[in-house]
């Protein structure tokens, strides 16, 4: 594959208390590459600093103790040309994680089923080994987008997350009346699957209208 463009970047997120004591710092350094065939490749080296003043449960019965943690990890992502009828993305996350290690990967497929319907399927897996314990997480999800017209489209999203053992669903209808004026209808629902049956734990229905006045 011939390379069209390469960008080198460096970014830092810095969070401190009012006393100026550092709490969290994350440094991102990497390369963003675009190829002639529309594919992209992202490579990032991540340096983490985190000061924990209280313990927290990162997973069931896996508790990270207070202290200062410095750890580095590497993230890479390759995505084929999204303008094609079938495209995909693969990602890898590997390195240190608090006082242990993490190895994760993600798989994603995009399907264009005609000019109006687009479907996305995704799967993410993380294998974490730290002093407090060993655990794995899984995320399975799907997105569907249907375009009725340039001004009206509907999106549906559903995801299962093994760590919480729940299913989250979202349905959105977006109507663009005029540029700057929009009507949104949103339905969100969260289902618990821990008792071998589906039970609703949260449900939200809302409608939002934006209207731009020209004087």
N, C-alpha and C positions, 0 to 999 in steps of 0.2 A: 504494500500500500504506500502510495506517495503522500508525503506530509504537506499539507496546505499551510498550516499556521501553528506556531508554538508560543504559549504564554507562560512566563515564569512569575510566580506570585509568592508573597509572604504576608501573612496576616497574624495579628495577635489579639486575643480577647483577654482583658485584664479586669478583675473584679476585686475590690478592696473594701474594707470596713470604713466607717467614718473616721476611725483613728489612723487610716492609711495602711493598716496591716493587711498584707496580701492574703486573700482567700482562695482565689482560683486564677490560674493563668494557663492559656492554651495557645501555643504557637503552631501555625500552619505554614508549611513550606512545600511548594510543589510545582508540577508542570501540567498544563492543559493543552492537549494536542488535538487538532482537527485534521482529518485526512481528506484527500480529494474525493473519495467515495461517500463522504458524509459521516463516516464513523468518527468517534471521539475516544480519547484515552486520557484518564485523569490519574495522576500519581501524587500522593500527599504523604509527607512525613509530619507526624503530630507529636509535639512535646507538651506534656501535661504536668501541672503542679496543682495540688489540691490540699488545703488544710481543713481537716475535719475536726470540729470541736465536740461533736456528739456522734455516737455510733448510729448506723442506719442499716436497715435490713434490705439488702439488694436483691435477695431471693429468699424463698421460704427457708427459715432456719440458717441462713447464711448472712452473717452480720459483720460489716466492716467496722473496725475499731477506730477511735479517734487517733489523729496523728497527722503527720505531713507525708504526702505521697508524691513522688516524682516518677513518672513512667512515660515511655515513648511507644508509639505504635505506627504502623504503616497502613495506608488505605489506598486501594487502586480500583478503578472502575473503567470498563470498556463497554461502549454502546455502539451498536451498528446503526446504519442510516434509518432514522425514524420516519422518513418520507416513504419508505417501501411498504408494501402490503403486510409484510412480516418483518419485525425487527426484535432485537433482544438486548439485554444488558446483563453483565456479570460483574460482581464486585467481590473484593477480598479485603478483610480487616484482620491484621495479625500483629502481635507484639505483646507488650506488657500491659497489665491492667491492675491498678492499685499495687498489691504486694504479690501478684501472680501474673498469669498470662491469659490472653484471649485469642481465639481463632474463629473467625466468622466468614460467611460468604452469603451472597445474595444472587438470586436468579429472577429474571423478569422477561416477560414476552409481551409484545404489542401486536395486536391483530387488527387490521383495517378490513372490516367486512362490508365492503361497498363504500360509497361516498359519504354515508351518514353515520354508520355505526363503527365504533372503535372499542375494542376490549383489551384489557390489561390483566395479566396474571402475574403474581409475584410470590416468592418464597425467600425467607431469610432465616439463617441459622447461626447461633453463637454457641461456642463451647468455651466456658470460663472455668479456670482453675486458679483459685486463690487460697490463702492459708485457712480461711474460714470454711472452705468447702468447694465442691465441684458441682456445677450445674450447666444445663443446656437450655436454650430458649429457641422457640420456633414461631415464626409469623407466616401465616398464609392469607393472601388477600386477592381481591379482584376488583377492578374498576370497569364500568361500562359508561360510554358516552354516546348519546344519540342526538344528532343535530337535525332539528326540524326545518330550520331556516337560519340565515345569518343572524337573526335576532332572537331565536328561541332554541334552547337546548336543555337537555336533561342529563344528569349524572347520577350514577348509583355506585356506592362503594361498600364492600363488606370485608371484614378482617377478623381472623381468629388469632389470639395471642396466648401462647401456652403458659406464660408466666402468671397471668391473671386468670387463665382458663375461661375467657369470655369471648363473646362475639360482638363486634361493633358494626352497626350498619348506618349508612347515611344516604339520603336521597335528596337531590337538589334540582329544582327547576328554575332557570334563569331566563327572564324575558327582558330584552333591551327595547324599551319603547322608543327613545331617541337617544343620541349620544349623550352620556352623562345621566340618563334617567333609566333606572333598572327596577325590576320587580323580582324578588327572590321568594321562593317557597322551599323550606327546609324541614326534613323529617329525620331525626336521629333516634336510634334505639340501641341500648346495650343489653345483651342477654348473658346470663350466668349459666355455665354448663357444668359446674362442679358436682351437682347431684344427679348426673346422668339424665338430666332433662333440661329443657330450655325454660328459663324464668326471667322476666323482664326486671332489670334493676334500675334502669333509667330510660326515660322517653321524653323527647323534646320536639315540639312542633312550633314553628314560627314562620312569620311572613314579614318581609321587609320591603319598603318602597323608598327608592331614592328618586327625587325629581329636581331637575336643574332648571331654575328660573333665569330667563334672560331679560334683562332690563334695558 
